[in-house]
Amino acid sequence: MSGNVGLQEDGVVVTPCDQLNGDTVSSLQPEVVQKLILQSHQAKTFAHCPYSKFRVGAALLARDGKVYLGCNVENACYTLGTCAERTAIQTAVSEGTKEFKAIAVATDVEDEFISPCGACRQVIREFASDLEIILTKPDGSYIVKTLQQLLPFSFGPENLKTV
């Protein structure tokens, strides 16, 4: 499963990588995956990361087809920074959307795929236990993981019982 999928923008050519251990094949149309990847790379350009210089962008696909973008926003008080994935989710929720299908995550790391941090995985889990997570590199190559693969034995809203 390699080769050009056929979309290029701003130097990013979207190409799926050969299947790696446990990768998932996306249930989304290839053009939707391409669009999300390109949008995640565009979102990365807005990152505010003067301390780490580690840019991250995210493109979150809602079940209704709308895409919400997010980038990481650092703060001089390090613990107050926000990851790109959480920025995209919080933007969507603040606009009334709480059901999601997929998220593409872009960084500047060229030699490996970077996945959402543990906090982001848990926030994603709050809203979508079946979300596809598209991990992408600057050259547009990507792999797809499920949240279950990245956060096995997760804890979510259904685990809370009200009295």
mmCIF file of the C-alpha atoms, coordinates in Angstrom:
data_MODEL
# 
_entry.id   MODEL 
# 
loop_
_atom_site.group_PDB 
_atom_site.id 
_atom_site.type_symbol 
_atom_site.label_atom_id 
_atom_site.label_alt_id 
_atom_site.label_comp_id 
_atom_site.label_asym_id 
_atom_site.label_entity_id 
_atom_site.label_seq_id 
_atom_site.pdbx_PDB_ins_code 
_atom_site.Cartn_x 
_atom_site.Cartn_y 
_atom_site.Cartn_z 
_atom_site.occupancy 
_atom_site.B_iso_or_equiv 
_atom_site.pdbx_formal_charge 
_atom_site.auth_seq_id 
_atom_site.auth_comp_id 
_atom_site.auth_asym_id 
_atom_site.auth_atom_id 
_atom_site.pdbx_PDB_model_num 
ATOM 1   C CA . MET A 1 1   ? 0.000   0.000  0.000  1.00 0.00 ? 1   MET A CA 1 
ATOM 2   C CA . SER A 1 2   ? 2.411   2.626  -1.143 1.00 0.00 ? 2   SER A CA 1 
ATOM 3   C CA . GLY A 1 3   ? 2.524   5.223  -3.853 1.00 0.00 ? 3   GLY A CA 1 
ATOM 4   C CA . ASN A 1 4   ? 1.204   8.673  -4.505 1.00 0.00 ? 4   ASN A CA 1 
ATOM 5   C CA . VAL A 1 5   ? -2.459  9.052  -3.680 1.00 0.00 ? 5   VAL A CA 1 
ATOM 6   C CA . GLY A 1 6   ? -2.539  12.026 -5.995 1.00 0.00 ? 6   GLY A CA 1 
ATOM 7   C CA . LEU A 1 7   ? -2.793  15.221 -4.012 1.00 0.00 ? 7   LEU A CA 1 
ATOM 8   C CA . GLN A 1 8   ? -0.043  17.760 -3.508 1.00 0.00 ? 8   GLN A CA 1 
ATOM 9   C CA . GLU A 1 9   ? -0.116  21.179 -1.899 1.00 0.00 ? 9   GLU A CA 1 
ATOM 10  C CA . ASP A 1 10  ? 2.628   23.365 -0.449 1.00 0.00 ? 10  ASP A CA 1 
ATOM 11  C CA . GLY A 1 11  ? 5.221   20.629 -0.999 1.00 0.00 ? 11  GLY A CA 1 
ATOM 12  C CA . VAL A 1 12  ? 3.217   17.941 0.798  1.00 0.00 ? 12  VAL A CA 1 
ATOM 13  C CA . VAL A 1 13  ? 2.481   14.863 -1.307 1.00 0.00 ? 13  VAL A CA 1 
ATOM 14  C CA . VAL A 1 14  ? 0.012   12.582 0.448  1.00 0.00 ? 14  VAL A CA 1 
ATOM 15  C CA . THR A 1 15  ? 1.124   8.935  0.328  1.00 0.00 ? 15  THR A CA 1 
ATOM 16  C CA . PRO A 1 16  ? 0.146   6.036  2.556  1.00 0.00 ? 16  PRO A CA 1 
ATOM 17  C CA . CYS A 1 17  ? 3.060   4.094  4.031  1.00 0.00 ? 17  CYS A CA 1 
ATOM 18  C CA . ASP A 1 18  ? 3.413   0.371  3.721  1.00 0.00 ? 18  ASP A CA 1 
ATOM 19  C CA . GLN A 1 19  ? 1.445   -1.303 6.449  1.00 0.00 ? 19  GLN A CA 1 
ATOM 20  C CA . LEU A 1 20  ? 3.342   -1.336 9.720  1.00 0.00 ? 20  LEU A CA 1 
ATOM 21  C CA . ASN A 1 21  ? 2.564   -3.594 12.653 1.00 0.00 ? 21  ASN A CA 1 
ATOM 22  C CA . GLY A 1 22  ? -1.069  -3.140 13.583 1.00 0.00 ? 22  GLY A CA 1 
ATOM 23  C CA . ASP A 1 23  ? -1.843  -0.271 11.195 1.00 0.00 ? 23  ASP A CA 1 
ATOM 24  C CA . THR A 1 24  ? -5.446  0.223  10.233 1.00 0.00 ? 24  THR A CA 1 
ATOM 25  C CA . VAL A 1 25  ? -6.824  0.875  6.772  1.00 0.00 ? 25  VAL A CA 1 
ATOM 26  C CA . SER A 1 26  ? -8.950  4.007  6.887  1.00 0.00 ? 26  SER A CA 1 
ATOM 27  C CA . SER A 1 27  ? -12.681 3.673  6.374  1.00 0.00 ? 27  SER A CA 1 
ATOM 28  C CA . LEU A 1 28  ? -12.681 7.207  4.947  1.00 0.00 ? 28  LEU A CA 1 
ATOM 29  C CA . GLN A 1 29  ? -12.560 8.001  1.257  1.00 0.00 ? 29  GLN A CA 1 
ATOM 30  C CA . PRO A 1 30  ? -8.941  8.611  0.105  1.00 0.00 ? 30  PRO A CA 1 
ATOM 31  C CA . GLU A 1 31  ? -9.739  12.203 -0.858 1.00 0.00 ? 31  GLU A CA 1 
ATOM 32  C CA . VAL A 1 32  ? -11.069 12.860 2.665  1.00 0.00 ? 32  VAL A CA 1 
ATOM 33  C CA . VAL A 1 33  ? -7.865  11.469 4.184  1.00 0.00 ? 33  VAL A CA 1 
ATOM 34  C CA . GLN A 1 34  ? -5.823  13.633 1.795  1.00 0.00 ? 34  GLN A CA 1 
ATOM 35  C CA . LYS A 1 35  ? -7.770  16.742 2.729  1.00 0.00 ? 35  LYS A CA 1 
ATOM 36  C CA . LEU A 1 36  ? -7.350  16.096 6.465  1.00 0.00 ? 36  LEU A CA 1 
ATOM 37  C CA . ILE A 1 37  ? -3.614  15.539 6.089  1.00 0.00 ? 37  ILE A CA 1 
ATOM 38  C CA . LEU A 1 38  ? -3.145  18.744 4.113  1.00 0.00 ? 38  LEU A CA 1 
ATOM 39  C CA . GLN A 1 39  ? -5.262  20.698 6.594  1.00 0.00 ? 39  GLN A CA 1 
ATOM 40  C CA . SER A 1 40  ? -3.270  19.332 9.536  1.00 0.00 ? 40  SER A CA 1 
ATOM 41  C CA . HIS A 1 41  ? -0.057  20.518 7.893  1.00 0.00 ? 41  HIS A CA 1 
ATOM 42  C CA . GLN A 1 42  ? -1.622  23.926 7.259  1.00 0.00 ? 42  GLN A CA 1 
ATOM 43  C CA . ALA A 1 43  ? -2.776  24.137 10.897 1.00 0.00 ? 43  ALA A CA 1 
ATOM 44  C CA . LYS A 1 44  ? 0.792   23.363 11.989 1.00 0.00 ? 44  LYS A CA 1 
ATOM 45  C CA . THR A 1 45  ? 1.942   26.655 10.449 1.00 0.00 ? 45  THR A CA 1 
ATOM 46  C CA . PHE A 1 46  ? -0.077  28.554 13.077 1.00 0.00 ? 46  PHE A CA 1 
ATOM 47  C CA . ALA A 1 47  ? 1.582   26.825 16.058 1.00 0.00 ? 47  ALA A CA 1 
ATOM 48  C CA . HIS A 1 48  ? 2.825   29.067 18.850 1.00 0.00 ? 48  HIS A CA 1 
ATOM 49  C CA . CYS A 1 49  ? 5.860   27.164 20.081 1.00 0.00 ? 49  CYS A CA 1 
ATOM 50  C CA . PRO A 1 50  ? 8.633   29.639 20.886 1.00 0.00 ? 50  PRO A CA 1 
ATOM 51  C CA . TYR A 1 51  ? 10.084  27.384 23.599 1.00 0.00 ? 51  TYR A CA 1 
ATOM 52  C CA . SER A 1 52  ? 10.088  23.865 22.181 1.00 0.00 ? 52  SER A CA 1 
ATOM 53  C CA . LYS A 1 53  ? 10.052  24.799 18.468 1.00 0.00 ? 53  LYS A CA 1 
ATOM 54  C CA . PHE A 1 54  ? 7.955   21.602 18.088 1.00 0.00 ? 54  PHE A CA 1 
ATOM 55  C CA . ARG A 1 55  ? 5.089   22.494 15.747 1.00 0.00 ? 55  ARG A CA 1 
ATOM 56  C CA . VAL A 1 56  ? 1.959   20.338 15.730 1.00 0.00 ? 56  VAL A CA 1 
ATOM 57  C CA . GLY A 1 57  ? -1.203  20.716 13.681 1.00 0.00 ? 57  GLY A CA 1 
ATOM 58  C CA . ALA A 1 58  ? -4.457  18.794 13.806 1.00 0.00 ? 58  ALA A CA 1 
ATOM 59  C CA . ALA A 1 59  ? -7.476  18.519 11.542 1.00 0.00 ? 59  ALA A CA 1 
ATOM 60  C CA . LEU A 1 60  ? -10.516 16.989 13.260 1.00 0.00 ? 60  LEU A CA 1 
ATOM 61  C CA . LEU A 1 61  ? -13.334 15.584 11.121 1.00 0.00 ? 61  LEU A CA 1 
ATOM 62  C CA . ALA A 1 62  ? -16.770 15.787 12.716 1.00 0.00 ? 62  ALA A CA 1 
ATOM 63  C CA . ARG A 1 63  ? -19.498 13.262 11.882 1.00 0.00 ? 63  ARG A CA 1 
ATOM 64  C CA . ASP A 1 64  ? -21.360 16.043 10.037 1.00 0.00 ? 64  ASP A CA 1 
ATOM 65  C CA . GLY A 1 65  ? -18.370 16.550 7.705  1.00 0.00 ? 65  GLY A CA 1 
ATOM 66  C CA . LYS A 1 66  ? -17.101 19.816 9.167  1.00 0.00 ? 66  LYS A CA 1 
ATOM 67  C CA . VAL A 1 67  ? -13.368 20.035 9.862  1.00 0.00 ? 67  VAL A CA 1 
ATOM 68  C CA . TYR A 1 68  ? -11.952 21.806 12.914 1.00 0.00 ? 68  TYR A CA 1 
ATOM 69  C CA . LEU A 1 69  ? -8.299  22.815 12.987 1.00 0.00 ? 69  LEU A CA 1 
ATOM 70  C CA . GLY A 1 70  ? -5.979  23.074 15.947 1.00 0.00 ? 70  GLY A CA 1 
ATOM 71  C CA . CYS A 1 71  ? -2.335  23.844 16.633 1.00 0.00 ? 71  CYS A CA 1 
ATOM 72  C CA . ASN A 1 72  ? -0.214  23.645 19.736 1.00 0.00 ? 72  ASN A CA 1 
ATOM 73  C CA . VAL A 1 73  ? -0.097  26.822 21.807 1.00 0.00 ? 73  VAL A CA 1 
ATOM 74  C CA . GLU A 1 74  ? 2.745   27.038 24.306 1.00 0.00 ? 74  GLU A CA 1 
ATOM 75  C CA . ASN A 1 75  ? 2.945   29.319 27.291 1.00 0.00 ? 75  ASN A CA 1 
ATOM 76  C CA . ALA A 1 76  ? 5.894   30.659 29.304 1.00 0.00 ? 76  ALA A CA 1 
ATOM 77  C CA . CYS A 1 77  ? 4.280   28.773 32.195 1.00 0.00 ? 77  CYS A CA 1 
ATOM 78  C CA . TYR A 1 78  ? 4.861   25.429 30.471 1.00 0.00 ? 78  TYR A CA 1 
ATOM 79  C CA . THR A 1 79  ? 1.980   23.532 32.046 1.00 0.00 ? 79  THR A CA 1 
ATOM 80  C CA . LEU A 1 80  ? -0.537  25.995 30.587 1.00 0.00 ? 80  LEU A CA 1 
ATOM 81  C CA . GLY A 1 81  ? 0.259   25.055 26.979 1.00 0.00 ? 81  GLY A CA 1 
ATOM 82  C CA . THR A 1 82  ? -2.305  23.215 24.886 1.00 0.00 ? 82  THR A CA 1 
ATOM 83  C CA . CYS A 1 83  ? -1.757  20.479 22.315 1.00 0.00 ? 83  CYS A CA 1 
ATOM 84  C CA . ALA A 1 84  ? -3.069  20.747 18.751 1.00 0.00 ? 84  ALA A CA 1 
ATOM 85  C CA . GLU A 1 85  ? -5.463  17.824 19.177 1.00 0.00 ? 85  GLU A CA 1 
ATOM 86  C CA . ARG A 1 86  ? -7.082  19.315 22.263 1.00 0.00 ? 86  ARG A CA 1 
ATOM 87  C CA . THR A 1 87  ? -7.252  22.736 20.619 1.00 0.00 ? 87  THR A CA 1 
ATOM 88  C CA . ALA A 1 88  ? -9.199  21.241 17.689 1.00 0.00 ? 88  ALA A CA 1 
ATOM 89  C CA . ILE A 1 89  ? -11.542 19.297 19.997 1.00 0.00 ? 89  ILE A CA 1 
ATOM 90  C CA . GLN A 1 90  ? -12.158 22.272 22.273 1.00 0.00 ? 90  GLN A CA 1 
ATOM 91  C CA . THR A 1 91  ? -12.896 24.474 19.257 1.00 0.00 ? 91  THR A CA 1 
ATOM 92  C CA . ALA A 1 92  ? -15.398 21.940 17.926 1.00 0.00 ? 92  ALA A CA 1 
ATOM 93  C CA . VAL A 1 93  ? -17.088 21.527 21.306 1.00 0.00 ? 93  VAL A CA 1 
ATOM 94  C CA . SER A 1 94  ? -17.251 25.298 21.796 1.00 0.00 ? 94  SER A CA 1 
ATOM 95  C CA . GLU A 1 95  ? -19.122 25.461 18.482 1.00 0.00 ? 95  GLU A CA 1 
ATOM 96  C CA . GLY A 1 96  ? -21.586 22.727 19.500 1.00 0.00 ? 96  GLY A CA 1 
ATOM 97  C CA . THR A 1 97  ? -20.022 19.659 17.866 1.00 0.00 ? 97  THR A CA 1 
ATOM 98  C CA . LYS A 1 98  ? -19.274 16.564 19.940 1.00 0.00 ? 98  LYS A CA 1 
ATOM 99  C CA . GLU A 1 99  ? -19.255 13.665 17.463 1.00 0.00 ? 99  GLU A CA 1 
ATOM 100 C CA . PHE A 1 100 ? -16.109 12.924 15.465 1.00 0.00 ? 100 PHE A CA 1 
ATOM 101 C CA . LYS A 1 101 ? -14.855 10.442 12.850 1.00 0.00 ? 101 LYS A CA 1 
ATOM 102 C CA . ALA A 1 102 ? -11.138 11.115 12.430 1.00 0.00 ? 102 ALA A CA 1 
ATOM 103 C CA . ILE A 1 103 ? -8.229  13.365 13.282 1.00 0.00 ? 103 ILE A CA 1 
ATOM 104 C CA . ALA A 1 104 ? -5.020  13.930 11.309 1.00 0.00 ? 104 ALA A CA 1 
ATOM 105 C CA . VAL A 1 105 ? -1.929  14.979 13.250 1.00 0.00 ? 105 VAL A CA 1 
ATOM 106 C CA . ALA A 1 106 ? 1.086   16.657 11.613 1.00 0.00 ? 106 ALA A CA 1 
ATOM 107 C CA . THR A 1 107 ? 4.527   17.486 13.021 1.00 0.00 ? 107 THR A CA 1 
ATOM 108 C CA . ASP A 1 108 ? 7.909   18.404 11.569 1.00 0.00 ? 108 ASP A CA 1 
ATOM 109 C CA . VAL A 1 109 ? 9.453   15.062 12.613 1.00 0.00 ? 109 VAL A CA 1 
ATOM 110 C CA . GLU A 1 110 ? 10.663  13.351 9.444  1.00 0.00 ? 110 GLU A CA 1 
ATOM 111 C CA . ASP A 1 111 ? 11.938  9.963  10.595 1.00 0.00 ? 111 ASP A CA 1 
ATOM 112 C CA . GLU A 1 112 ? 8.990   8.628  12.599 1.00 0.00 ? 112 GLU A CA 1 
ATOM 113 C CA . PHE A 1 113 ? 5.267   9.057  13.108 1.00 0.00 ? 113 PHE A CA 1 
ATOM 114 C CA . ILE A 1 114 ? 4.324   11.054 16.203 1.00 0.00 ? 114 ILE A CA 1 
ATOM 115 C CA . SER A 1 115 ? 1.100   10.144 17.993 1.00 0.00 ? 115 SER A CA 1 
ATOM 116 C CA . PRO A 1 116 ? -1.068  12.175 20.383 1.00 0.00 ? 116 PRO A CA 1 
ATOM 117 C CA . CYS A 1 117 ? 0.158   12.421 23.970 1.00 0.00 ? 117 CYS A CA 1 
ATOM 118 C CA . GLY A 1 118 ? -1.641  10.567 26.744 1.00 0.00 ? 118 GLY A CA 1 
ATOM 119 C CA . ALA A 1 119 ? -3.702  13.594 27.775 1.00 0.00 ? 119 ALA A CA 1 
ATOM 120 C CA . CYS A 1 120 ? -4.890  14.090 24.191 1.00 0.00 ? 120 CYS A CA 1 
ATOM 121 C CA . ARG A 1 121 ? -5.742  10.398 23.861 1.00 0.00 ? 121 ARG A CA 1 
ATOM 122 C CA . GLN A 1 122 ? -7.947  10.652 26.950 1.00 0.00 ? 122 GLN A CA 1 
ATOM 123 C CA . VAL A 1 123 ? -9.646  13.834 25.705 1.00 0.00 ? 123 VAL A CA 1 
ATOM 124 C CA . ILE A 1 124 ? -10.279 12.166 22.338 1.00 0.00 ? 124 ILE A CA 1 
ATOM 125 C CA . ARG A 1 125 ? -11.740 9.184  24.228 1.00 0.00 ? 125 ARG A CA 1 
ATOM 126 C CA . GLU A 1 126 ? -14.244 11.463 25.942 1.00 0.00 ? 126 GLU A CA 1 
ATOM 127 C CA . PHE A 1 127 ? -15.905 12.133 22.603 1.00 0.00 ? 127 PHE A CA 1 
ATOM 128 C CA . ALA A 1 128 ? -15.053 9.249  20.268 1.00 0.00 ? 128 ALA A CA 1 
ATOM 129 C CA . SER A 1 129 ? -13.952 5.760  21.219 1.00 0.00 ? 129 SER A CA 1 
ATOM 130 C CA . ASP A 1 130 ? -13.908 4.660  17.549 1.00 0.00 ? 130 ASP A CA 1 
ATOM 131 C CA . LEU A 1 131 ? -11.972 7.602  16.098 1.00 0.00 ? 131 LEU A CA 1 
ATOM 132 C CA . GLU A 1 132 ? -9.423  7.048  13.318 1.00 0.00 ? 132 GLU A CA 1 
ATOM 133 C CA . ILE A 1 133 ? -6.114  8.785  14.026 1.00 0.00 ? 133 ILE A CA 1 
ATOM 134 C CA . ILE A 1 134 ? -4.071  9.623  10.943 1.00 0.00 ? 134 ILE A CA 1 
ATOM 135 C CA . LEU A 1 135 ? -0.406  10.119 11.832 1.00 0.00 ? 135 LEU A CA 1 
ATOM 136 C CA . THR A 1 136 ? 1.524   11.997 9.171  1.00 0.00 ? 136 THR A CA 1 
ATOM 137 C CA . LYS A 1 137 ? 5.037   13.192 8.392  1.00 0.00 ? 137 LYS A CA 1 
ATOM 138 C CA . PRO A 1 138 ? 6.102   16.417 6.644  1.00 0.00 ? 138 PRO A CA 1 
ATOM 139 C CA . ASP A 1 139 ? 6.424   14.579 3.317  1.00 0.00 ? 139 ASP A CA 1 
ATOM 140 C CA . GLY A 1 140 ? 2.725   13.599 3.489  1.00 0.00 ? 140 GLY A CA 1 
ATOM 141 C CA . SER A 1 141 ? 3.299   9.918  4.209  1.00 0.00 ? 141 SER A CA 1 
ATOM 142 C CA . TYR A 1 142 ? 0.898   8.564  6.796  1.00 0.00 ? 142 TYR A CA 1 
ATOM 143 C CA . ILE A 1 143 ? -0.390  5.622  8.780  1.00 0.00 ? 143 ILE A CA 1 
ATOM 144 C CA . VAL A 1 144 ? -3.776  5.158  10.408 1.00 0.00 ? 144 VAL A CA 1 
ATOM 145 C CA . LYS A 1 145 ? -4.358  3.979  13.962 1.00 0.00 ? 145 LYS A CA 1 
ATOM 146 C CA . THR A 1 146 ? -7.520  3.580  15.979 1.00 0.00 ? 146 THR A CA 1 
ATOM 147 C CA . LEU A 1 147 ? -7.925  5.099  19.396 1.00 0.00 ? 147 LEU A CA 1 
ATOM 148 C CA . GLN A 1 148 ? -8.281  1.553  20.741 1.00 0.00 ? 148 GLN A CA 1 
ATOM 149 C CA . GLN A 1 149 ? -4.781  0.788  19.418 1.00 0.00 ? 149 GLN A CA 1 
ATOM 150 C CA . LEU A 1 150 ? -3.311  3.880  21.085 1.00 0.00 ? 150 LEU A CA 1 
ATOM 151 C CA . LEU A 1 151 ? -5.361  3.733  24.285 1.00 0.00 ? 151 LEU A CA 1 
ATOM 152 C CA . PRO A 1 152 ? -6.277  0.105  25.073 1.00 0.00 ? 152 PRO A CA 1 
ATOM 153 C CA . PHE A 1 153 ? -8.460  -0.655 28.074 1.00 0.00 ? 153 PHE A CA 1 
ATOM 154 C CA . SER A 1 154 ? -9.598  2.947  28.132 1.00 0.00 ? 154 SER A CA 1 
ATOM 155 C CA . PHE A 1 155 ? -11.902 4.647  30.591 1.00 0.00 ? 155 PHE A CA 1 
ATOM 156 C CA . GLY A 1 156 ? -14.730 6.770  29.238 1.00 0.00 ? 156 GLY A CA 1 
ATOM 157 C CA . PRO A 1 157 ? -18.059 8.405  30.072 1.00 0.00 ? 157 PRO A CA 1 
ATOM 158 C CA . GLU A 1 158 ? -19.924 5.101  29.969 1.00 0.00 ? 158 GLU A CA 1 
ATOM 159 C CA . ASN A 1 159 ? -17.772 3.851  32.852 1.00 0.00 ? 159 ASN A CA 1 
ATOM 160 C CA . LEU A 1 160 ? -19.197 6.471  35.193 1.00 0.00 ? 160 LEU A CA 1 
ATOM 161 C CA . LYS A 1 161 ? -22.385 5.411  36.907 1.00 0.00 ? 161 LYS A CA 1 
ATOM 162 C CA . THR A 1 162 ? -24.641 8.032  38.358 1.00 0.00 ? 162 THR A CA 1 
ATOM 163 C CA . VAL A 1 163 ? -26.605 7.439  41.523 1.00 0.00 ? 163 VAL A CA 1 
# 
